[in-house]
C-alpha cells in the first residue's frame, strides 16, 4: 500500500503543478529577471531610470517568488496531506511512504511515469466538438500543426523548453548508451539549406528529404530535441498516424508529425546565447568551441541513426535553418565538405511576403501566447513578437532603418542579407535562383543534384511538378522608397546574371 500511496503523491504533484500554473509562473519570473538584467547593463539608460525600473522589477519578482513558493508547496502538501490522513486509518505507514519517495530508483521511475502520463492523456483524451466548432476550426487560419496541442501537450512543451540544460545532460548520457550504434556513422557531405524565410527553403527540404538519401529532424523529435534517441525509445509506443494540416504560415504547405522541420537551432542557442540579443541576432565569424563541434556531431549521428530505422541505406544529414545564413563564415570551417544552398527571390515580392507573414504572426502571437513560446522555443525568430533580425554588417544601426510593419524594413533586410551572402559565396556556399528554378525546374533540379552529389538524381528530378511560382502580392511601387528598392533590384540583377543551369 505504501507504493500506491507514493505513486498517488507523484501523480497528484504533477497534476497540481499544471493546475497552479507553476511552469508558467517560473517562465514569467525568468523573463522578468532577464529584463531587469538587460536594463541594468544598458549604457543608454540613466541611473535614475534604472533605479525606478529595477524597483518595479524587484516587486514583480517578489510576487512571482511568493506565487512559485505557494504553488510548489501546495502541489506537494496537498497530496501528502491526503496520504497522511489515510495513513491514520492504519492502511499503511506514512514514514514508509516518505522513505520510498526519497529513493533514487523511485524518483527515476516516477519521472518516466509522469512523462508517460502526459503523453497518454494528450494522445487519447480529446474533446468532442460540435459541427459548428469543427467548421470554425477548419476555417481558422491560425490553427496549424504547430498549435494543435492540448493543455497537457503545452505543459510538456513548456517543461522541455525550460529544461534545455537538462536535455543536454541527457544527451551526454545518450552518447554512452548508444555508443556502439553511433560509432559506425560518419558525418560527411552535409547539406545546409538557408535563406531569408519565404525563399523556398521548405519546398527544397521536402523534395530532398523525399529522395530517401537524407536524415533530418521531424516533428516527432519534439519536444525533447536534444536527446532524440531516448525520446523516441520512450515515446514510440504512443505514436499514431497523423494527418496532414496546413502550417501556421497559411501558404498552402502542409505538415504532419513525420514532416521534416528545422529544430537544430536549439543547439546553437544552447552554446551561443551571447549572439541572441533582445532585438537582434549577431553573425558568427569564428567557432573555437571544440565541445560544441563534438556535441553537434553526436547529435547529427543520432538523427542519422533514427533515419536508418526506416531506411537502411547510407544517409546524410540535411538541415533547413534560416539562421544558418548568419553562419556562412564558419559552417565551411566546421564541415569543409558541406554544401550550403541559399535560394533567393525577386526582392519586392519577397519583401511583401515577409511583411505579410510578420503581420500574420503578430496577430497569432497576440491571440495565442503558446504559439509565440513554441516558435521561440525551437529557435524561430523570423516574425511576430519573436522577430530578431540578423544584424548583417550592422545594418540595424543604420539611420534609415524602418519599422518592421513597413515593406521598407523588409527590403532593407533583404539587401543586407544578400549583400552578406554574395560576400561569402565560395565553393561551399551556392546561390540558387528560385525564379530560374520555376522557369526550368528539371534543369534546376538536375543542377542541384550534381551540386550536392545525389546518388540517384532521378528521385529529385521526377518531383519537378512540385515547383510552383510563388503567389504574387499586390504592392504599389509608389509606396516604396525608390532608393532602397533600386539598391535591391541592382543586387538582384547581378545575382540573376549567373545562369547556373
N, C-alpha and C positions, 0 to 999 in steps of 0.2 A: 504493500500500500504506500510505503514511503516513496517508491519510484513514481507511482502515478501522481502523488501529491507534488513531487518535484517537477514533473512534466507540466502539471497544471500551472505552477508558478511561472515557468518559462513561457508558455503559450499566453497566459494572462498578461505577463510583462510585455510581450511583443504586441499584443492587441491594444493595450493601453498606451503604448508609445505612439501608435497611429492615432488613437482617439484623442490624445492630448497634443498632437502635432509637435512632438518633441524634435523630430528631424528638421521640420520647417523652422522652428524656433532657433535651433542651433545654426542653421544656414543664415538666418537673418542676423544673428549675433556676429558671425564671422564676417558677413558683408559690412556690417556697421564698423567693426574693428578695422577692416581694410580701408574704409572711407576715412576714418579717423587718422590712420597712419599716413594715407596719401595727403591729407590736409596738413598734417604736421610737417611733412617733407617738402611741401610745395613752396618754393622760394618766392613766388609771386604774391603770396597771401601775407598780409601784415600780421604781426604778433597779436594785435588786439582781436582781429577777426578769428585767428587760430584759437585763441583762448575761449572765445564765445562758442565757436563750433565744437571744440573739444568738451566743453562743459555740457552741451546738449548731447553729444555722443556718449559721455560718461553716464548721464541719466538714462539714456536708452539702453546702454549696455547693462546697467544695473537691473533694469526692468527685465531684460532678456535673461540675465543670470537668475533672477528670482523665479521667472517662469520656467526655465530649464530645471532648476533645482526642485521646485514644487512638482513639476510634471514627472521628473525622474523618480522622486521619492514616492509619488502617488502610484506610478506604474509598478513599483516594487512592493510597496507597503500593502496595497490593496489585495493582491493575490496571496502575499504572505500572511496577511491578517485573516483571510478566509481559511487558509490551511491551518493556521494556529487554532482558530475556533473549532474546526472539525477535529483537530488532534485532541481537544479537550474531552471528546467523547470516548477516547481510548482506542480508536481505529488504528492509529499509528503513532510513532514517537516523533515529535516536532524536531528534536535535536538530530534525529537520523535524517530528516529531510534536509536540514541545513548542511549537514556533513556531506550529503550526496550532491547538493548544489555547488559545493566548493571543490569537488573532484575535477581534475583536468579532463579526464575522458568523458565525463558527463557534459562539461562545458562544450567540448568539441562536438559531441553528438547533438547537443541542443542547438548549436549553431546550424548544423546541417538540417535538422528537423525544422528549424524556424524558416530557413530559406525555402525548404520544400513546401512548407505550408503556404507561404506566399505564392509560390508558383502554381500549386494545385488550385488554390482559390481563384487566382487570376485566370486560370485556363478553363475552369469548369463552372464558376459562378458567374452567370450572365443575367442581365436584366431584360425582361420581356418588354419590347417596345410596341406601342400601338401602331397601326398602319400609318397614321398621320405623322408619328415620330419617325418612323422608318423613312417616309418620304422626305421629311425635313432633313434627316441625316444624310440622305443620298444627294441632296442639293447643297449641303453646306460646303462652301469652297475651302474652308479651313480644316475640314476633317480629312485626314490622310493617315497613312500608316504610322508616321512618327507620333501621332497624337490620338491613337485609338485605345490607349491604355486605361485599364480600370484603376480605381483608387489604390488597390493593392500593388498593381504594376508600378504606379507612380511612386509609391513609397519605396519599392525595391530599387527603382532607378535613383531616387534621391539618396538612398543609402550607398549605392555604388559610386555615385558622383562625389559623395562626401568622404569616401574611403579609398581614394586613388592610391595613397601611400600603402595602405594595407594590401591592395591589389598587387602593387609592385613587389611586396614581400612574398605574397602567394606565388607570383611569377618566378621568383628565385627558387621556391620550393618545387614548383612545377618543372624547372630545369633539371633538378635532381631526379625527380620521379620518372621523367620521360627521357633521361639522358641517352639511353641506348637508341631509342627510336629517332631522336633528333640528330644523333651523330652522323647518320648516313645522308643527311640532307645538306645540299650546298646552296649558298646564297650567291647567285650569279645572274648576270644579264637581266637585272631588274628593269621594269618599265614603270616610269612615273608619268602620269597624265596630270597636267596642271595648267591653270589659266585663271583669268578672272571668271567668276561664275557666269553662267548663261552663254558660254562659248562652245558648247557641245561636248564637254568632258564626260558627262554621264552617258550619253549615247555611245561614245567611243569605248568607255569602260564596259558597258553591257555587251557590245559586239565582240570585243576581245575576250571577255570572260566566257562567252558562248562558244568560242573555239575549243575550249577544253584544255588549253595549254597553260592556263594561269590559275593561281590561287589568290584570293584576296578576302577581306573581311565581308561578312554578310550580317544582316540584322540579327541572325541567331547568336552572334557573338555578344550582343548586348544583354545586360548592361555591364558585365564583368569582362571588359575587352582585354585587359592586361593579363588575364590568366585564362586564355581561351580553351585550353585543353581540359583543365579541371572543370570549368564551367560546362563545357559540352558533355563531359563524362557524367556530371550530375544531372543536367537539365534535359538530356536527350530522351529520357523516358517519358518526358511530358511534351515532346514535340508533337505538333499537329499540323496537318496540311493547311497552309494559309492561302488566302485568296488575294488576287491582285487588286490593289487600290491605287487611285491617283495620289501622287505625293503632294505634299503641302504647297508646292510651288504653283499648282494649278496649271501646269503646262502640258498636260496630257500624258506625261510619262508615269507609268505605274510601277509599284514596288510591292514586294511580298517579303516574308521572313527569310527567303532564300536569295533575295536580290543582293548584289554586291553594293557596298557603300564605303564611304571614307570615314574610318574610325581611328586611323593611326595617329591623328593629331593629338590624341590624349597622351601619347608617349612623348611627343615633342614638348607639350605643355608641362609634363611632369619634370623634365630635365632642364627646360629653358624658360622658366617662368619670368625671368627678368626681361624677356623680349615682349611680353604681353602687357602693355601699358593699359591704362583705363580707357583711353580714347584712340589707341593705335597699336600696331604691331611693328616691331623693328625687324629689319632684314638680318639674315645670318651671313656673316662674312668669314667666319672661321669656326672650326669644330675640333677642339683639342681634348674632348672628353672621351677617353677610351672606354669607360664603363658604359656610356651612352651607346657607343657602337656595339659593344657586346650585348647589351640589352635589346637593342633594335634587331640585331642579327638573330638572336634567340627567338624573339617574337615572330619574325618573318618565317623562321623554320617551323614554328608551331602552326602558323596559318597554312603553310605548305603541307604539313603533316595532316592537318584536318581536311585539306582538299584532297589528299591522296586516299582518304577513306572512301571517297566517291569516285576517284579517278586514279587508277594505279600507274598511269603514265607519269613521266617526269614533268613536274610543274615548275613554273617560275612565278615569282611574286609580282603582282601588278598593283599599283596604287593610283587612286584618283583623289588628289588632295589639293584643293585650290591654294592653300597656304604654302605648298611647296614651291610656288613661284617666288617666294621670298628666300628660297634656299638654293637658287641656281648656282651660286658661287661655291657651295660646299657639297652638294649631293654627288657631283662627279669625283670629288676628292674622297668621299666616303666609299663610293661604289664606282670605280673607274670604268667598268664595262657596262654601265647603265645607259638607258636611253630615256630622255625627258622630252615628251611630246607636249608642245604648247599650241593649242588651237587658238585662232583669233577670228573676229568678225568685223564687219563694217562698223566704224565707231559710233555713228549716230544711232543706228538701230540697236547696237549693243548697249549703249548708254541708256536708251529708252527702256530696254528690257530690264536692266539693272535697277533703274529708278522704280519701275513698276513693281518689281519684287520687294524692294525696300519698303515701299508704301504698304504693300500687302502684308509683310511681316510685322510692320509697326502695328497694324490693326490686329493681327493674330496674337501678338505678344500682349497687347493691351487686354484682349479678351481672355487669354489663357496663359497664366504665368508659367504653367508646367511646360508649355511649348517653348517658351524662351529658355527655361532652365535646361530642357532637354538639348536644345541646339548648342547652348553654351557648354554643357557637359561633354559633348562629343567634339568640341573644338570648332564649331561653325560660327564664325564671327563676320559673316558676309552681309547680313541685312538686319533690319528692325532694331530693337533695343540692344541687340548684341553687336551692332556694327562697330568694328575696329579695323579701319582701313590699314593696309600695309604702307609704311612710310618710305616709299621708294625715293631716294635722293632728297629727303627732307621736303617733299612737295607739300606735306600737310602744314608746314610752317610758312608757306607762300602767302603773300598778301592777297592774292586773288582767290584763295580757297573759298569755295562756295558752300552753301548749305546743302546737306545731303538729301533734302527734299526737292532739289532742283536738278535738272539734267546737266547743268554746267559742272556740278560736282562730279558726276559720273564720267563726263568727258575728260575732266582733269585727271581723274583716277585712271581712266583708260590710257591717256597719254603717258602718265608717269610709269604705269605698269609696263607697257610695251616698249617704251624707251629703255627701261631696265632690261627687258628680255633681249632686245637687239644687242645691247652691250654685253650680254652673256652667251650669245649664240656661239656654239663650237661643235665639235664632233659628237658631244653628248646631248646638247640642247638643240632641238629641232622645231622650227615653226611649222604650223600646218594651217593653211587657209581653209576655213570651213566653207567659204563661198566657192572656192575651186572644188572642194570635195563634193558639194551638192551638184555642181555642174558636170563633173566627171567622176562619179562615185566609184566605178570599177577601177579606173586608173589610180585614183587616190588611195583606195584600199590595197591595191597591189603594191604601190609605193610604200605604204605604211607596213605591209607585211615584210618587205625587204628590209626596211629600216630597223625593225625590231626582231628580225631573224625568226619569223614564224616557221615552224616545222611543216605546217600544211596551210599555205596561203588561201587555198580554195575555201576553207571553212569561214574565212573572213570575207573574201570577195563575194561569196554567194549571198551575203547579207546586204548587198548594195542597196536593195529596195527600202531598207530601213532609213537610209539617209534622206532627210527632208529639208527643204529650205525653211528656216525659222520664220515664224509669223511676223508680219510687218506691223509696227506700231505707228500710230498717227502722231506725228510730231512736226510742228512747224519750224522750219529753219530760221524764220524771222524772230522766233522767241529765244534763239540760242545766240550766245556771244560769238560773233564771227571769228574772233581771234583764236579761241581755243578750238573751235570746230575746224578751222583751216589748218591748225597745227596737227590735229588728229588725222585729218584726211591726207595731209602731206606724208605723215609717218606711215599710214595705211597704204598709200600708193607705192611707197618704196618697198614695203613688205610684199605687196602683190606682184612686183616685178620678178620676184623669184619663182619662176614656174618650175616646181619640183616634179610635176607629173603631167 
